[in-house]
């Protein structure tokens, strides 16, 4: 039930905060972005796959088909995993 709570996001941001909290002297916004990206890449290795991830393209197609014309349609961004 990964998508029913914010725990994975909060956990990832907690690790990023821990890693970035050690930096004492920031040299601008680009450096902050690099540190945050580095922390998220570190955390990425701890993530588990969401059950049913292979069905996400089918879900996106069903959502787009169910959206009435004239309403904003969700943008399908699918990346092949595996």
PDB file of N, CA, C and O in Angstrom:
ATOM      1  N   UNK A   1       0.825  -1.193   0.000  1.00  0.00           N
ATOM      2  CA  UNK A   1       0.000   0.000   0.000  1.00  0.00           C
ATOM      3  C   UNK A   1       0.869   1.257   0.000  1.00  0.00           C
ATOM      4  O   UNK A   1       0.571   2.223   0.703  1.00  0.00           O
ATOM      5  N   UNK A   2       1.901   1.242  -0.760  1.00  0.00           N
ATOM      6  CA  UNK A   2       2.866   2.333  -0.801  1.00  0.00           C
ATOM      7  C   UNK A   2       2.241   3.669  -1.153  1.00  0.00           C
ATOM      8  O   UNK A   2       2.608   4.694  -0.578  1.00  0.00           O
ATOM      9  N   UNK A   3       1.310   3.673  -2.079  1.00  0.00           N
ATOM     10  CA  UNK A   3       0.760   4.934  -2.571  1.00  0.00           C
ATOM     11  C   UNK A   3      -0.339   5.508  -1.670  1.00  0.00           C
ATOM     12  O   UNK A   3      -0.878   6.574  -1.965  1.00  0.00           O
ATOM     13  N   UNK A   4      -0.675   4.824  -0.587  1.00  0.00           N
ATOM     14  CA  UNK A   4      -1.702   5.316   0.319  1.00  0.00           C
ATOM     15  C   UNK A   4      -1.154   6.197   1.433  1.00  0.00           C
ATOM     16  O   UNK A   4      -1.931   6.771   2.198  1.00  0.00           O
ATOM     17  N   UNK A   5       0.144   6.315   1.540  1.00  0.00           N
ATOM     18  CA  UNK A   5       0.705   7.152   2.595  1.00  0.00           C
ATOM     19  C   UNK A   5       1.876   7.960   2.064  1.00  0.00           C
ATOM     20  O   UNK A   5       2.394   7.696   0.979  1.00  0.00           O
ATOM     21  N   UNK A   6       2.278   8.935   2.838  1.00  0.00           N
ATOM     22  CA  UNK A   6       3.415   9.777   2.458  1.00  0.00           C
ATOM     23  C   UNK A   6       4.704   9.302   3.123  1.00  0.00           C
ATOM     24  O   UNK A   6       5.732   9.973   3.025  1.00  0.00           O
ATOM     25  N   UNK A   7       4.661   8.168   3.790  1.00  0.00           N
ATOM     26  CA  UNK A   7       5.839   7.686   4.511  1.00  0.00           C
ATOM     27  C   UNK A   7       7.084   7.531   3.640  1.00  0.00           C
ATOM     28  O   UNK A   7       8.164   7.935   4.070  1.00  0.00           O
ATOM     29  N   UNK A   8       6.981   6.959   2.421  1.00  0.00           N
ATOM     30  CA  UNK A   8       8.204   6.838   1.604  1.00  0.00           C
ATOM     31  C   UNK A   8       8.819   8.194   1.266  1.00  0.00           C
ATOM     32  O   UNK A   8      10.041   8.345   1.271  1.00  0.00           O
ATOM     33  N   UNK A   9       7.973   9.175   0.973  1.00  0.00           N
ATOM     34  CA  UNK A   9       8.472  10.513   0.643  1.00  0.00           C
ATOM     35  C   UNK A   9       9.118  11.141   1.866  1.00  0.00           C
ATOM     36  O   UNK A   9      10.208  11.706   1.784  1.00  0.00           O
ATOM     37  N   UNK A  10       8.437  11.039   3.003  1.00  0.00           N
ATOM     38  CA  UNK A  10       8.972  11.622   4.230  1.00  0.00           C
ATOM     39  C   UNK A  10      10.288  10.964   4.616  1.00  0.00           C
ATOM     40  O   UNK A  10      11.207  11.635   5.083  1.00  0.00           O
ATOM     41  N   UNK A  11      10.381   9.664   4.423  1.00  0.00           N
ATOM     42  CA  UNK A  11      11.608   8.947   4.739  1.00  0.00           C
ATOM     43  C   UNK A  11      12.747   9.400   3.833  1.00  0.00           C
ATOM     44  O   UNK A  11      13.865   9.625   4.297  1.00  0.00           O
ATOM     45  N   UNK A  12      12.459   9.534   2.536  1.00  0.00           N
ATOM     46  CA  UNK A  12      13.486   9.981   1.591  1.00  0.00           C
ATOM     47  C   UNK A  12      13.964  11.381   1.938  1.00  0.00           C
ATOM     48  O   UNK A  12      15.167  11.643   1.948  1.00  0.00           O
ATOM     49  N   UNK A  13      13.038  12.274   2.220  1.00  0.00           N
ATOM     50  CA  UNK A  13      13.421  13.646   2.546  1.00  0.00           C
ATOM     51  C   UNK A  13      14.162  13.724   3.873  1.00  0.00           C
ATOM     52  O   UNK A  13      14.996  14.608   4.066  1.00  0.00           O
ATOM     53  N   UNK A  14      13.866  12.812   4.782  1.00  0.00           N
ATOM     54  CA  UNK A  14      14.574  12.768   6.057  1.00  0.00           C
ATOM     55  C   UNK A  14      16.050  12.424   5.834  1.00  0.00           C
ATOM     56  O   UNK A  14      16.929  13.018   6.458  1.00  0.00           O
ATOM     57  N   UNK A  15      16.319  11.462   4.944  1.00  0.00           N
ATOM     58  CA  UNK A  15      17.700  11.104   4.642  1.00  0.00           C
ATOM     59  C   UNK A  15      18.407  12.268   3.951  1.00  0.00           C
ATOM     60  O   UNK A  15      19.561  12.564   4.259  1.00  0.00           O
ATOM     61  N   UNK A  16      17.715  12.932   3.014  1.00  0.00           N
ATOM     62  CA  UNK A  16      18.295  14.089   2.329  1.00  0.00           C
ATOM     63  C   UNK A  16      18.622  15.174   3.345  1.00  0.00           C
ATOM     64  O   UNK A  16      19.687  15.788   3.287  1.00  0.00           O
ATOM     65  N   UNK A  17      17.701  15.407   4.273  1.00  0.00           N
ATOM     66  CA  UNK A  17      17.931  16.426   5.306  1.00  0.00           C
ATOM     67  C   UNK A  17      19.147  16.070   6.153  1.00  0.00           C
ATOM     68  O   UNK A  17      19.940  16.939   6.515  1.00  0.00           O
ATOM     69  N   UNK A  18      19.284  14.793   6.463  1.00  0.00           N
ATOM     70  CA  UNK A  18      20.438  14.349   7.254  1.00  0.00           C
ATOM     71  C   UNK A  18      21.742  14.587   6.495  1.00  0.00           C
ATOM     72  O   UNK A  18      22.717  15.073   7.069  1.00  0.00           O
ATOM     73  N   UNK A  19      21.760  14.246   5.212  1.00  0.00           N
ATOM     74  CA  UNK A  19      22.969  14.423   4.404  1.00  0.00           C
ATOM     75  C   UNK A  19      23.288  15.904   4.198  1.00  0.00           C
ATOM     76  O   UNK A  19      24.441  16.318   4.318  1.00  0.00           O
ATOM     77  N   UNK A  20      22.265  16.694   3.889  1.00  0.00           N
ATOM     78  CA  UNK A  20      22.483  18.123   3.624  1.00  0.00           C
ATOM     79  C   UNK A  20      22.723  18.906   4.909  1.00  0.00           C
ATOM     80  O   UNK A  20      23.301  19.993   4.878  1.00  0.00           O
ATOM     81  N   UNK A  21      22.287  18.367   6.022  1.00  0.00           N
ATOM     82  CA  UNK A  21      22.462  19.056   7.296  1.00  0.00           C
ATOM     83  C   UNK A  21      23.917  19.148   7.720  1.00  0.00           C
ATOM     84  O   UNK A  21      24.273  19.960   8.574  1.00  0.00           O
ATOM     85  N   UNK A  22      24.749  18.321   7.126  1.00  0.00           N
ATOM     86  CA  UNK A  22      26.168  18.320   7.472  1.00  0.00           C
ATOM     87  C   UNK A  22      26.943  19.415   6.751  1.00  0.00           C
ATOM     88  O   UNK A  22      28.070  19.735   7.129  1.00  0.00           O
ATOM     89  N   UNK A  23      26.337  19.992   5.709  1.00  0.00           N
ATOM     90  CA  UNK A  23      27.019  21.043   4.941  1.00  0.00           C
ATOM     91  C   UNK A  23      26.912  22.343   5.725  1.00  0.00           C
ATOM     92  O   UNK A  23      25.816  22.766   6.094  1.00  0.00           O
ATOM     93  N   UNK A  24      28.039  22.967   5.974  1.00  0.00           N
ATOM     94  CA  UNK A  24      28.065  24.180   6.801  1.00  0.00           C
ATOM     95  C   UNK A  24      28.107  25.461   5.976  1.00  0.00           C
ATOM     96  O   UNK A  24      27.629  26.505   6.422  1.00  0.00           O
ATOM     97  N   UNK A  25      28.672  25.387   4.782  1.00  0.00           N
ATOM     98  CA  UNK A  25      28.814  26.607   4.002  1.00  0.00           C
ATOM     99  C   UNK A  25      28.279  26.372   2.584  1.00  0.00           C
ATOM    100  O   UNK A  25      28.931  25.734   1.757  1.00  0.00           O
ATOM    101  N   UNK A  26      27.087  26.897   2.325  1.00  0.00           N
ATOM    102  CA  UNK A  26      26.486  26.765   0.997  1.00  0.00           C
ATOM    103  C   UNK A  26      27.065  27.835   0.091  1.00  0.00           C
ATOM    104  O   UNK A  26      27.289  28.969   0.516  1.00  0.00           O
ATOM    105  N   UNK A  27      27.305  27.470  -1.158  1.00  0.00           N
ATOM    106  CA  UNK A  27      27.876  28.416  -2.109  1.00  0.00           C
ATOM    107  C   UNK A  27      26.877  28.790  -3.197  1.00  0.00           C
ATOM    108  O   UNK A  27      27.284  29.118  -4.312  1.00  0.00           O
ATOM    109  N   UNK A  28      25.604  28.749  -2.907  1.00  0.00           N
ATOM    110  CA  UNK A  28      24.591  29.147  -3.877  1.00  0.00           C
ATOM    111  C   UNK A  28      23.554  28.063  -4.101  1.00  0.00           C
ATOM    112  O   UNK A  28      23.666  26.948  -3.592  1.00  0.00           O
ATOM    113  N   UNK A  29      22.542  28.423  -4.877  1.00  0.00           N
ATOM    114  CA  UNK A  29      21.427  27.521  -5.130  1.00  0.00           C
ATOM    115  C   UNK A  29      21.809  26.272  -5.897  1.00  0.00           C
ATOM    116  O   UNK A  29      21.261  25.198  -5.650  1.00  0.00           O
ATOM    117  N   UNK A  30      22.760  26.405  -6.842  1.00  0.00           N
ATOM    118  CA  UNK A  30      23.175  25.229  -7.607  1.00  0.00           C
ATOM    119  C   UNK A  30      23.792  24.170  -6.711  1.00  0.00           C
ATOM    120  O   UNK A  30      23.580  22.975  -6.914  1.00  0.00           O
ATOM    121  N   UNK A  31      24.543  24.604  -5.734  1.00  0.00           N
ATOM    122  CA  UNK A  31      25.165  23.649  -4.817  1.00  0.00           C
ATOM    123  C   UNK A  31      24.091  22.931  -3.996  1.00  0.00           C
ATOM    124  O   UNK A  31      24.193  21.728  -3.755  1.00  0.00           O
ATOM    125  N   UNK A  32      23.073  23.663  -3.570  1.00  0.00           N
ATOM    126  CA  UNK A  32      21.977  23.039  -2.808  1.00  0.00           C
ATOM    127  C   UNK A  32      21.277  21.986  -3.651  1.00  0.00           C
ATOM    128  O   UNK A  32      20.986  20.891  -3.170  1.00  0.00           O
ATOM    129  N   UNK A  33      21.004  22.320  -4.916  1.00  0.00           N
ATOM    130  CA  UNK A  33      20.352  21.360  -5.810  1.00  0.00           C
ATOM    131  C   UNK A  33      21.199  20.104  -5.988  1.00  0.00           C
ATOM    132  O   UNK A  33      20.670  18.993  -5.998  1.00  0.00           O
ATOM    133  N   UNK A  34      22.494  20.274  -6.126  1.00  0.00           N
ATOM    134  CA  UNK A  34      23.379  19.118  -6.287  1.00  0.00           C
ATOM    135  C   UNK A  34      23.358  18.229  -5.046  1.00  0.00           C
ATOM    136  O   UNK A  34      23.330  17.003  -5.160  1.00  0.00           O
ATOM    137  N   UNK A  35      23.371  18.835  -3.872  1.00  0.00           N
ATOM    138  CA  UNK A  35      23.350  18.055  -2.634  1.00  0.00           C
ATOM    139  C   UNK A  35      22.024  17.311  -2.472  1.00  0.00           C
ATOM    140  O   UNK A  35      22.004  16.143  -2.084  1.00  0.00           O
ATOM    141  N   UNK A  36      20.924  17.990  -2.770  1.00  0.00           N
ATOM    142  CA  UNK A  36      19.615  17.336  -2.663  1.00  0.00           C
ATOM    143  C   UNK A  36      19.519  16.192  -3.667  1.00  0.00           C
ATOM    144  O   UNK A  36      19.052  15.105  -3.327  1.00  0.00           O
ATOM    145  N   UNK A  37      19.960  16.434  -4.909  1.00  0.00           N
ATOM    146  CA  UNK A  37      19.944  15.374  -5.922  1.00  0.00           C
ATOM    147  C   UNK A  37      20.812  14.203  -5.487  1.00  0.00           C
ATOM    148  O   UNK A  37      20.430  13.046  -5.661  1.00  0.00           O
ATOM    149  N   UNK A  38      21.963  14.494  -4.928  1.00  0.00           N
ATOM    150  CA  UNK A  38      22.861  13.446  -4.456  1.00  0.00           C
ATOM    151  C   UNK A  38      22.199  12.630  -3.351  1.00  0.00           C
ATOM    152  O   UNK A  38      22.288  11.402  -3.340  1.00  0.00           O
ATOM    153  N   UNK A  39      21.540  13.314  -2.428  1.00  0.00           N
ATOM    154  CA  UNK A  39      20.843  12.618  -1.341  1.00  0.00           C
ATOM    155  C   UNK A  39      19.718  11.735  -1.857  1.00  0.00           C
ATOM    156  O   UNK A  39      19.531  10.619  -1.372  1.00  0.00           O
ATOM    157  N   UNK A  40      18.962  12.230  -2.843  1.00  0.00           N
ATOM    158  CA  UNK A  40      17.871  11.431  -3.398  1.00  0.00           C
ATOM    159  C   UNK A  40      18.398  10.227  -4.169  1.00  0.00           C
ATOM    160  O   UNK A  40      17.784   9.160  -4.138  1.00  0.00           O
ATOM    161  N   UNK A  41      19.525  10.381  -4.860  1.00  0.00           N
ATOM    162  CA  UNK A  41      20.125   9.239  -5.546  1.00  0.00           C
ATOM    163  C   UNK A  41      20.601   8.194  -4.543  1.00  0.00           C
ATOM    164  O   UNK A  41      20.513   6.994  -4.804  1.00  0.00           O
ATOM    165  N   UNK A  42      21.104   8.648  -3.399  1.00  0.00           N
ATOM    166  CA  UNK A  42      21.523   7.739  -2.339  1.00  0.00           C
ATOM    167  C   UNK A  42      20.328   6.940  -1.816  1.00  0.00           C
ATOM    168  O   UNK A  42      20.426   5.734  -1.589  1.00  0.00           O
ATOM    169  N   UNK A  43      19.209   7.623  -1.629  1.00  0.00           N
ATOM    170  CA  UNK A  43      17.998   6.993  -1.085  1.00  0.00           C
ATOM    171  C   UNK A  43      17.360   6.060  -2.113  1.00  0.00           C
ATOM    172  O   UNK A  43      16.734   5.066  -1.747  1.00  0.00           O
ATOM    173  N   UNK A  44      17.518   6.379  -3.394  1.00  0.00           N
ATOM    174  CA  UNK A  44      16.888   5.598  -4.455  1.00  0.00           C
ATOM    175  C   UNK A  44      17.213   4.110  -4.348  1.00  0.00           C
ATOM    176  O   UNK A  44      16.367   3.267  -4.649  1.00  0.00           O
ATOM    177  N   UNK A  45      18.400   3.791  -3.933  1.00  0.00           N
ATOM    178  CA  UNK A  45      18.793   2.401  -3.797  1.00  0.00           C
ATOM    179  C   UNK A  45      18.019   1.654  -2.728  1.00  0.00           C
ATOM    180  O   UNK A  45      17.997   0.423  -2.731  1.00  0.00           O
ATOM    181  N   UNK A  46      17.396   2.360  -1.831  1.00  0.00           N
ATOM    182  CA  UNK A  46      16.627   1.737  -0.746  1.00  0.00           C
ATOM    183  C   UNK A  46      15.156   1.537  -1.098  1.00  0.00           C
ATOM    184  O   UNK A  46      14.440   0.822  -0.397  1.00  0.00           O
ATOM    185  N   UNK A  47      14.706   2.166  -2.179  1.00  0.00           N
ATOM    186  CA  UNK A  47      13.303   2.045  -2.568  1.00  0.00           C
ATOM    187  C   UNK A  47      13.003   0.646  -3.090  1.00  0.00           C
ATOM    188  O   UNK A  47      13.862  -0.017  -3.672  1.00  0.00           O
ATOM    189  N   UNK A  48      11.775   0.216  -2.870  1.00  0.00           N
ATOM    190  CA  UNK A  48      11.300  -1.033  -3.442  1.00  0.00           C
ATOM    191  C   UNK A  48      10.320  -0.697  -4.549  1.00  0.00           C
ATOM    192  O   UNK A  48       9.710   0.372  -4.539  1.00  0.00           O
ATOM    193  N   UNK A  49      10.167  -1.589  -5.491  1.00  0.00           N
ATOM    194  CA  UNK A  49       9.215  -1.366  -6.580  1.00  0.00           C
ATOM    195  C   UNK A  49       7.797  -1.388  -6.045  1.00  0.00           C
ATOM    196  O   UNK A  49       7.473  -2.148  -5.133  1.00  0.00           O
ATOM    197  N   UNK A  50       6.969  -0.555  -6.615  1.00  0.00           N
ATOM    198  CA  UNK A  50       5.547  -0.539  -6.272  1.00  0.00           C
ATOM    199  C   UNK A  50       4.909  -1.753  -6.923  1.00  0.00           C
ATOM    200  O   UNK A  50       5.124  -2.014  -8.106  1.00  0.00           O
ATOM    201  N   UNK A  51       4.122  -2.498  -6.151  1.00  0.00           N
ATOM    202  CA  UNK A  51       3.438  -3.652  -6.712  1.00  0.00           C
ATOM    203  C   UNK A  51       2.507  -3.181  -7.828  1.00  0.00           C
ATOM    204  O   UNK A  51       1.775  -2.205  -7.665  1.00  0.00           O
ATOM    205  N   UNK A  52       2.540  -3.871  -8.942  1.00  0.00           N
ATOM    206  CA  UNK A  52       1.679  -3.534 -10.065  1.00  0.00           C
ATOM    207  C   UNK A  52       2.241  -2.440 -10.954  1.00  0.00           C
ATOM    208  O   UNK A  52       1.501  -1.853 -11.743  1.00  0.00           O
ATOM    209  N   UNK A  53       3.537  -2.150 -10.846  1.00  0.00           N
ATOM    210  CA  UNK A  53       4.133  -1.064 -11.627  1.00  0.00           C
ATOM    211  C   UNK A  53       4.031  -1.310 -13.124  1.00  0.00           C
ATOM    212  O   UNK A  53       4.028  -0.359 -13.905  1.00  0.00           O
ATOM    213  N   UNK A  54       3.949  -2.552 -13.530  1.00  0.00           N
ATOM    214  CA  UNK A  54       3.853  -2.846 -14.966  1.00  0.00           C
ATOM    215  C   UNK A  54       2.498  -2.443 -15.554  1.00  0.00           C
ATOM    216  O   UNK A  54       2.375  -2.283 -16.768  1.00  0.00           O
ATOM    217  N   UNK A  55       1.495  -2.281 -14.712  1.00  0.00           N
ATOM    218  CA  UNK A  55       0.163  -1.912 -15.181  1.00  0.00           C
ATOM    219  C   UNK A  55      -0.048  -0.397 -15.240  1.00  0.00           C
ATOM    220  O   UNK A  55      -1.133   0.050 -15.612  1.00  0.00           O
ATOM    221  N   UNK A  56       0.947   0.390 -14.889  1.00  0.00           N
ATOM    222  CA  UNK A  56       0.790   1.851 -14.878  1.00  0.00           C
ATOM    223  C   UNK A  56       0.441   2.402 -16.260  1.00  0.00           C
ATOM    224  O   UNK A  56      -0.427   3.272 -16.338  1.00  0.00           O
ATOM    225  N   UNK A  57       1.065   1.951 -17.362  1.00  0.00           N
ATOM    226  CA  UNK A  57       0.648   2.466 -18.674  1.00  0.00           C
ATOM    227  C   UNK A  57      -0.827   2.179 -18.981  1.00  0.00           C
ATOM    228  O   UNK A  57      -1.508   3.018 -19.572  1.00  0.00           O
ATOM    229  N   UNK A  58      -1.325   1.001 -18.583  1.00  0.00           N
ATOM    230  CA  UNK A  58      -2.739   0.679 -18.788  1.00  0.00           C
ATOM    231  C   UNK A  58      -3.628   1.592 -17.945  1.00  0.00           C
ATOM    232  O   UNK A  58      -4.698   2.004 -18.394  1.00  0.00           O
ATOM    233  N   UNK A  59      -3.194   1.903 -16.743  1.00  0.00           N
ATOM    234  CA  UNK A  59      -3.942   2.812 -15.881  1.00  0.00           C
ATOM    235  C   UNK A  59      -4.006   4.198 -16.502  1.00  0.00           C
ATOM    236  O   UNK A  59      -5.065   4.824 -16.520  1.00  0.00           O
ATOM    237  N   UNK A  60      -2.879   4.678 -17.010  1.00  0.00           N
ATOM    238  CA  UNK A  60      -2.853   6.000 -17.648  1.00  0.00           C
ATOM    239  C   UNK A  60      -3.789   6.033 -18.848  1.00  0.00           C
ATOM    240  O   UNK A  60      -4.497   7.021 -19.042  1.00  0.00           O
ATOM    241  N   UNK A  61      -3.810   4.972 -19.660  1.00  0.00           N
ATOM    242  CA  UNK A  61      -4.695   4.919 -20.823  1.00  0.00           C
ATOM    243  C   UNK A  61      -6.155   4.935 -20.393  1.00  0.00           C
ATOM    244  O   UNK A  61      -6.980   5.593 -21.025  1.00  0.00           O
ATOM    245  N   UNK A  62      -6.480   4.215 -19.323  1.00  0.00           N
ATOM    246  CA  UNK A  62      -7.862   4.188 -18.828  1.00  0.00           C
ATOM    247  C   UNK A  62      -8.282   5.556 -18.296  1.00  0.00           C
ATOM    248  O   UNK A  62      -9.420   5.980 -18.498  1.00  0.00           O
ATOM    249  N   UNK A  63      -7.366   6.245 -17.616  1.00  0.00           N
ATOM    250  CA  UNK A  63      -7.676   7.583 -17.097  1.00  0.00           C
ATOM    251  C   UNK A  63      -7.913   8.547 -18.249  1.00  0.00           C
ATOM    252  O   UNK A  63      -8.854   9.340 -18.217  1.00  0.00           O
ATOM    253  N   UNK A  64      -7.058   8.480 -19.269  1.00  0.00           N
ATOM    254  CA  UNK A  64      -7.226   9.369 -20.421  1.00  0.00           C
ATOM    255  C   UNK A  64      -8.526   9.076 -21.164  1.00  0.00           C
ATOM    256  O   UNK A  64      -9.204   9.999 -21.616  1.00  0.00           O
ATOM    257  N   UNK A  65      -8.874   7.805 -21.292  1.00  0.00           N
ATOM    258  CA  UNK A  65     -10.107   7.432 -21.978  1.00  0.00           C
ATOM    259  C   UNK A  65     -11.338   7.882 -21.191  1.00  0.00           C
ATOM    260  O   UNK A  65     -12.366   8.210 -21.784  1.00  0.00           O
ATOM    261  N   UNK A  66     -11.242   7.900 -19.871  1.00  0.00           N
ATOM    262  CA  UNK A  66     -12.376   8.269 -19.028  1.00  0.00           C
ATOM    263  C   UNK A  66     -12.523   9.770 -18.838  1.00  0.00           C
ATOM    264  O   UNK A  66     -13.547  10.230 -18.333  1.00  0.00           O
ATOM    265  N   UNK A  67     -11.518  10.539 -19.232  1.00  0.00           N
ATOM    266  CA  UNK A  67     -11.570  11.987 -19.075  1.00  0.00           C
ATOM    267  C   UNK A  67     -12.425  12.576 -20.190  1.00  0.00           C
ATOM    268  O   UNK A  67     -12.111  12.379 -21.364  1.00  0.00           O
ATOM    269  N   UNK A  68     -13.508  13.302 -19.856  1.00  0.00           N
ATOM    270  CA  UNK A  68     -14.372  13.880 -20.894  1.00  0.00           C
ATOM    271  C   UNK A  68     -13.622  14.895 -21.747  1.00  0.00           C
ATOM    272  O   UNK A  68     -12.724  15.577 -21.254  1.00  0.00           O
ATOM    273  N   UNK A  69     -13.987  14.999 -23.032  1.00  0.00           N
ATOM    274  CA  UNK A  69     -13.334  15.984 -23.901  1.00  0.00           C
ATOM    275  C   UNK A  69     -13.528  17.395 -23.353  1.00  0.00           C
ATOM    276  O   UNK A  69     -14.568  17.716 -22.780  1.00  0.00           O
ATOM    277  N   UNK A  70     -12.519  18.219 -23.539  1.00  0.00           N
ATOM    278  CA  UNK A  70     -12.598  19.599 -23.052  1.00  0.00           C
ATOM    279  C   UNK A  70     -11.971  19.795 -21.686  1.00  0.00           C
ATOM    280  O   UNK A  70     -11.575  20.909 -21.344  1.00  0.00           O
ATOM    281  N   UNK A  71     -11.874  18.745 -20.907  1.00  0.00           N
ATOM    282  CA  UNK A  71     -11.212  18.848 -19.609  1.00  0.00           C
ATOM    283  C   UNK A  71      -9.727  18.590 -19.824  1.00  0.00           C
ATOM    284  O   UNK A  71      -9.318  17.928 -20.778  1.00  0.00           O
ATOM    285  N   UNK A  72      -8.941  19.132 -18.914  1.00  0.00           N
ATOM    286  CA  UNK A  72      -7.508  18.907 -19.076  1.00  0.00           C
ATOM    287  C   UNK A  72      -7.220  17.424 -18.888  1.00  0.00           C
ATOM    288  O   UNK A  72      -7.709  16.794 -17.950  1.00  0.00           O
ATOM    289  N   UNK A  73      -6.440  16.896 -19.772  1.00  0.00           N
ATOM    290  CA  UNK A  73      -6.096  15.476 -19.720  1.00  0.00           C
ATOM    291  C   UNK A  73      -4.764  15.302 -19.008  1.00  0.00           C
ATOM    292  O   UNK A  73      -3.863  16.126 -19.170  1.00  0.00           O
ATOM    293  N   UNK A  74      -4.629  14.249 -18.228  1.00  0.00           N
ATOM    294  CA  UNK A  74      -3.333  13.988 -17.597  1.00  0.00           C
ATOM    295  C   UNK A  74      -2.297  13.660 -18.658  1.00  0.00           C
ATOM    296  O   UNK A  74      -2.599  13.022 -19.667  1.00  0.00           O
ATOM    297  N   UNK A  75      -1.105  14.095 -18.421  1.00  0.00           N
ATOM    298  CA  UNK A  75      -0.013  13.835 -19.352  1.00  0.00           C
ATOM    299  C   UNK A  75       0.581  12.470 -19.013  1.00  0.00           C
ATOM    300  O   UNK A  75       0.967  12.214 -17.872  1.00  0.00           O
ATOM    301  N   UNK A  76       0.648  11.618 -19.998  1.00  0.00           N
ATOM    302  CA  UNK A  76       1.218  10.276 -19.777  1.00  0.00           C
ATOM    303  C   UNK A  76       2.729  10.360 -19.937  1.00  0.00           C
ATOM    304  O   UNK A  76       3.252  10.639 -21.016  1.00  0.00           O
ATOM    305  N   UNK A  77       3.404  10.110 -18.837  1.00  0.00           N
ATOM    306  CA  UNK A  77       4.859  10.062 -18.871  1.00  0.00           C
ATOM    307  C   UNK A  77       5.235   8.666 -18.418  1.00  0.00           C
ATOM    308  O   UNK A  77       5.261   8.367 -17.224  1.00  0.00           O
ATOM    309  N   UNK A  78       5.524   7.822 -19.383  1.00  0.00           N
ATOM    310  CA  UNK A  78       5.851   6.445 -19.061  1.00  0.00           C
ATOM    311  C   UNK A  78       7.294   6.172 -19.424  1.00  0.00           C
ATOM    312  O   UNK A  78       7.760   6.520 -20.509  1.00  0.00           O
ATOM    313  N   UNK A  79       7.981   5.553 -18.508  1.00  0.00           N
ATOM    314  CA  UNK A  79       9.369   5.186 -18.727  1.00  0.00           C
ATOM    315  C   UNK A  79       9.468   3.690 -18.561  1.00  0.00           C
ATOM    316  O   UNK A  79       8.990   3.137 -17.570  1.00  0.00           O
ATOM    317  N   UNK A  80      10.074   3.042 -19.502  1.00  0.00           N
ATOM    318  CA  UNK A  80      10.195   1.593 -19.440  1.00  0.00           C
ATOM    319  C   UNK A  80      11.154   1.222 -18.321  1.00  0.00           C
ATOM    320  O   UNK A  80      12.297   1.679 -18.281  1.00  0.00           O
ATOM    321  N   UNK A  81      10.667   0.387 -17.416  1.00  0.00           N
ATOM    322  CA  UNK A  81      11.465  -0.048 -16.277  1.00  0.00           C
ATOM    323  C   UNK A  81      11.881  -1.492 -16.532  1.00  0.00           C
ATOM    324  O   UNK A  81      11.100  -2.301 -17.033  1.00  0.00           O
ATOM    325  N   UNK A  82      13.093  -1.788 -16.186  1.00  0.00           N
ATOM    326  CA  UNK A  82      13.471  -3.185 -16.282  1.00  0.00           C
ATOM    327  C   UNK A  82      14.623  -3.355 -17.123  1.00  0.00           C
ATOM    328  O   UNK A  82      15.085  -4.479 -17.319  1.00  0.00           O
TER     329      UNK A  82
END
